[in-house]
Amino acid sequence: MKHLTYIALFVGLCCLTIGCQEEIDLDLPPTDPELVIEGYLTQRDYYIPDSDLDCFGQTIIPLSDIKLAVALVDAFINIDSIEAETDYFPFNKVRLTTTADYFSNSAPPPVSNASVVLYEDGVAVETLEEDQDSPGTYRFTYYPIVGATYHLEIQALGSFYETKPEVYHDVPPLLSVTANYGPNFIQDSCAYYLGVQTFEKPGSGDFYRWMFYVNNKYDSRPNFIATANDDGIDGFCLFGLDVYGDELELGDTVTVFQMRSTEAYFNFVNTVRSQTAFVGGPFDGPPAPITGNLMNLTTNKAAYGFFGVGGISANAVAVPDTIPSVTCP
C-alpha cells in the first residue's frame, strides 16, 4: 500500500509540474535604433621611471633593463598586428553600430557615412575616415599626447552625438609574461598559469585593463574581462601576477595587452562584466543600466557604448608543450 501511495504521489507531482508549464509569447514593440560606439585611441606611451626601480628594498630593477625589455617588445610585437589579423578589439579605431530589437538574431547593423571628429583639449585634430572594407569602422591616424583630453563629436542617424572627455594617460610597460606551473586555487591539481611582470605608477587613482589573445584569437568571454585599480598596490612592483585566472593549455601562445584606463572606463567594463558573466543564478541581483560615455545631444538622452583613451603595452609567452617533472598535489 505504501508503494502505491508513493507512486500516486509521484504521478500527481508530475502532473502538477506539467500543468504549470505554459508557453508565453512576448510581443515586444519595435524600438527606434540608437547609436552604439566601441573605440579606443591608444599608442605605446610608457611610464618609465627616472632611475632604477626600487621594489621596496626587496628587488632593484635597473633602468637599463626596463628600457631593454621595452625595446625588445616594441621590436617584435606590434599592437595592431594581432588586431589586423583578427580584427576584433577596436585598437585605434571606432566602430559605430545601432541597437536592434530584443529578439533579433542578426549582427548589429553598422552605421556608415557618419561624420566622426576627434578633439584634443577642445580643438578638432582629425576627421576619421571610414574603412571601405569594413562598413561602420572609422580609423585613427592621429597620435595622442599624454595628459591631453580627448572626445569625439559624431553626426549620424539624423542626430548629433558627443562623448565625454577622457584624459590620455601613459602606462607602465609589461616587462615580461610567463607561464608558471603550479597548483590551482584549491590546491587539488596543477597546470600552467599566466604571470605578468610589471610595476604600478606611483600616485593613487590609476586604473588598468588587461586583454588576452590565445593563439591569435581574442578571448571575448565576459568573465575574462580583467581590470584593477591601484588600491593597496600604489607604486608596487608586480611579479607573477595572474591577471588571466584560468589554466593555460600546453603549446598555446598567449599575448597580453595592458591598457591604462580612466575611472569611467574602468567602471563601464566592470558593469559589462557583472551584467554578462555573473547572471542567471537564483541569487543574482537585478540588471543594472550599463552607462557609457556617449550622449545624444539632439534628444538629450544617453546613447550606448564607450570611447576610451590610454597608453598600451603588450607582451607574449609560449606555453611549454610538456609538463615539468615536479611534485604537485
C-alpha positions in Angstrom: 0.0 0.0 0.0 2.9 2.4 0.8 4.4 1.7 -2.7 1.0 2.6 -4.3 0.9 5.8 -2.2 4.4 6.9 -3.3 3.6 6.1 -7.0 0.4 8.1 -6.8 2.2 11.0 -5.2 4.9 10.9 -7.9 2.4 10.9 -10.7 0.5 13.7 -9.0 3.6 15.8 -8.8 4.5 15.2 -12.4 1.0 16.2 -13.5 1.2 19.3 -11.3 4.6 20.2 -12.8 3.4 19.7 -16.4 0.2 21.5 -15.7 2.2 24.6 -14.5 4.2 24.9 -17.7 2.8 27.5 -20.2 4.4 29.0 -23.2 4.2 32.7 -23.2 4.9 34.7 -26.3 6.2 38.2 -25.7 5.1 40.7 -28.3 7.6 43.5 -27.8 7.1 46.6 -30.0 10.0 47.5 -32.3 12.3 50.2 -31.0 13.9 53.1 -32.7 17.6 52.4 -33.4 20.1 54.3 -31.2 23.8 54.7 -31.8 26.3 52.3 -30.2 30.1 53.2 -30.1 33.1 51.0 -29.4 36.5 52.5 -29.8 39.9 53.1 -28.2 42.6 55.6 -29.1 46.0 54.3 -27.9 49.7 54.2 -28.6 52.8 52.8 -26.9 53.2 55.6 -24.4 55.0 54.2 -21.4 55.6 55.4 -17.9 59.4 54.8 -17.4 60.9 55.8 -14.1 63.8 58.3 -14.0 66.2 55.8 -12.3 66.5 52.2 -11.2 63.2 50.8 -9.9 63.3 50.1 -6.2 60.8 47.5 -5.3 60.5 48.5 -1.6 64.1 47.4 -1.0 63.4 43.7 -2.0 64.5 44.0 -5.6 66.1 46.6 -7.7 65.3 46.6 -11.4 68.0 48.6 -13.3 66.6 51.3 -15.6 68.7 49.8 -18.4 66.8 46.5 -18.0 63.4 48.2 -18.2 64.4 50.1 -21.4 65.8 46.9 -22.9 62.6 45.0 -22.2 60.6 47.8 -23.8 62.8 47.9 -26.9 62.6 44.2 -27.4 58.8 44.1 -27.1 58.4 47.1 -29.4 60.6 45.4 -32.0 58.7 42.1 -32.1 55.1 42.9 -31.1 53.1 45.5 -33.0 49.9 46.5 -31.1 48.0 46.4 -34.4 49.4 43.1 -35.7 47.0 40.8 -33.9 44.2 43.3 -34.3 44.8 43.3 -38.0 44.7 39.6 -38.2 41.6 39.0 -36.0 40.0 42.5 -36.4 38.3 42.2 -33.1 39.3 44.7 -30.5 39.0 48.3 -31.5 42.6 49.5 -31.2 42.9 52.9 -32.9 39.5 52.8 -34.5 35.9 53.5 -33.8 33.0 51.1 -34.6 29.6 52.5 -35.0 26.5 50.3 -34.9 22.9 50.6 -33.9 20.8 48.9 -31.3 18.4 46.2 -32.6 15.1 44.7 -31.5 15.4 42.4 -28.4 14.7 39.2 -30.3 16.9 40.0 -33.3 19.5 37.3 -34.0 21.4 39.3 -36.6 24.6 41.2 -36.1 24.3 44.9 -35.0 23.8 47.0 -38.2 26.8 49.1 -38.9 26.5 52.9 -39.3 28.1 54.2 -42.5 28.7 57.7 -43.8 28.8 59.2 -40.3 30.9 62.3 -39.5 33.4 61.4 -36.7 35.7 64.1 -35.5 38.4 63.7 -32.8 39.0 66.7 -30.4 42.1 67.2 -28.4 41.7 69.7 -25.5 38.6 71.0 -27.2 40.3 71.5 -30.6 39.4 69.4 -33.7 42.5 67.5 -34.7 41.2 64.7 -37.1 38.2 63.8 -39.1 38.1 60.0 -39.2 37.9 58.2 -42.5 35.6 55.2 -42.8 37.3 51.9 -43.7 35.8 51.0 -47.1 36.5 47.3 -46.4 34.7 47.4 -43.0 31.5 49.4 -43.0 30.9 51.3 -39.8 34.6 51.3 -38.9 36.4 54.7 -38.7 40.2 54.6 -38.1 42.5 57.0 -36.3 45.8 58.1 -37.8 46.4 60.8 -35.1 49.0 60.2 -32.3 47.7 61.2 -28.9 49.6 63.2 -26.3 50.0 62.1 -22.7 48.0 64.4 -20.4 45.7 65.7 -23.2 41.9 65.3 -23.1 40.1 63.7 -26.0 36.5 63.4 -27.1 34.5 62.6 -30.3 31.7 64.5 -32.0 29.6 62.4 -34.3 26.8 63.2 -36.7 24.8 60.0 -37.5 21.2 58.7 -37.7 20.0 62.3 -38.0 21.3 63.2 -34.6 24.4 64.9 -33.1 26.4 62.9 -30.5 29.3 63.7 -28.2 31.5 61.5 -25.9 32.5 62.8 -22.5 36.2 63.9 -22.4 38.8 61.3 -21.3 42.3 62.1 -20.2 45.0 60.1 -22.0 47.5 58.5 -19.5 50.7 56.6 -20.1 51.0 53.0 -19.0 53.7 51.1 -17.1 55.2 48.5 -19.6 54.7 44.8 -19.4 58.3 43.7 -18.7 57.6 40.1 -19.4 54.8 37.4 -19.4 55.5 33.9 -18.1 53.7 30.6 -17.9 54.1 29.3 -14.4 53.4 25.6 -13.5 51.8 25.1 -10.1 48.7 24.2 -8.1 45.3 25.8 -8.7 43.5 27.9 -6.1 42.0 25.0 -4.1 45.3 23.0 -4.3 43.8 19.9 -5.9 45.6 19.9 -9.3 48.4 21.6 -11.2 48.6 23.4 -14.5 50.3 26.3 -16.2 49.0 29.7 -15.2 49.8 33.2 -16.5 52.1 35.6 -14.7 52.9 39.2 -15.7 55.8 41.2 -14.6 55.1 45.0 -14.4 55.1 47.8 -11.9 52.5 50.3 -10.8 52.9 54.0 -11.3 53.3 55.9 -8.1 50.4 58.1 -7.2 46.9 57.0 -6.3 44.0 56.9 -8.8 45.3 54.6 -11.5 43.1 52.1 -13.4 44.1 49.3 -15.7 42.6 46.7 -18.1 44.2 43.5 -19.5 43.1 41.7 -22.6 44.2 38.3 -23.9 44.7 36.8 -27.3 45.2 33.0 -27.2 46.7 31.6 -30.4 45.9 35.0 -32.1 42.2 34.8 -31.1 40.8 37.3 -28.7 39.3 35.8 -25.5 36.0 37.5 -25.5 34.4 35.6 -22.6 32.9 38.2 -20.2 34.4 36.5 -17.2 37.8 37.2 -18.6 37.4 40.9 -18.5 40.3 41.7 -16.3 40.6 45.1 -14.5 42.3 46.6 -11.5 42.9 49.9 -9.7 45.9 50.8 -7.6 44.1 50.5 -4.2 46.6 48.8 -1.9 49.3 48.4 -4.6 50.2 52.0 -5.4 53.8 52.1 -6.6 54.3 48.3 -6.1 56.3 46.0 -8.3 54.1 43.2 -9.5 55.8 39.9 -10.2 54.0 36.8 -11.4 50.6 38.5 -11.1 47.9 36.2 -12.7 45.5 38.6 -14.3 44.0 35.8 -16.5 42.9 33.4 -13.8 42.5 30.3 -15.9 44.6 27.3 -16.9 46.7 27.6 -19.9 46.8 24.8 -22.5 50.0 23.1 -23.4 51.6 24.7 -26.5 49.4 27.8 -26.6 50.7 31.2 -27.3 49.2 34.0 -25.2 49.6 37.7 -25.9 48.6 40.1 -23.2 47.7 43.7 -23.6 48.0 46.0 -20.6 46.0 49.2 -21.0 45.8 52.3 -18.9 42.2 53.5 -18.5 40.2 56.1 -16.8 37.9 55.5 -13.8 34.9 55.9 -16.1 36.1 53.2 -18.5 37.0 51.0 -15.5 33.5 51.3 -14.1 32.0 50.7 -17.6 33.8 47.4 -18.3 33.2 46.2 -14.8 29.5 46.8 -15.2 29.6 45.0 -18.6 31.3 42.0 -16.9 28.8 41.9 -14.0 25.8 42.1 -16.3 27.0 39.4 -18.7 29.3 37.0 -16.8 27.6 36.7 -13.5 23.9 36.4 -14.4 21.4 33.5 -14.5 21.8 32.3 -10.9 19.0 32.4 -8.3 20.9 34.9 -6.1 21.9 37.3 -8.8 20.8 40.9 -8.4 18.5 42.7 -10.8 20.1 44.0 -14.0 21.6 47.5 -13.8 22.0 50.0 -16.6 25.3 50.0 -18.4 26.3 53.6 -18.7 28.8 54.6 -21.3 30.2 58.0 -22.3 28.2 58.7 -25.5 25.4 61.3 -25.4 22.7 62.0 -28.0 22.6 65.8 -27.8 19.7 66.0 -30.2 17.4 64.1 -27.9 19.3 64.8 -24.7 19.4 61.1 -24.0 22.3 58.7 -23.4 23.4 56.5 -26.2 25.4 53.3 -25.8 29.0 52.1 -25.6 32.3 53.8 -24.7 35.1 55.6 -26.4 38.3 55.2 -24.3 41.8 56.5 -24.5 45.0 55.5 -22.8 48.5 54.1 -23.3 49.0 50.4 -24.1 51.8 47.8 -23.6 52.0 44.2 -24.9 54.0 41.1 -24.3 53.6 37.4 -25.1 54.6 33.9 -23.9 54.6 30.4 -25.4 53.3 27.8 -23.0 55.6 24.7 -22.9 54.2 21.7 -24.6 55.3 19.3 -21.8 54.5 19.2 -18.1 57.6 19.6 -15.8 58.8 16.8 -13.6 57.8 18.3 -10.2 55.7 17.1 -7.3 52.2 18.5 -7.4 49.0 17.9 -5.4 
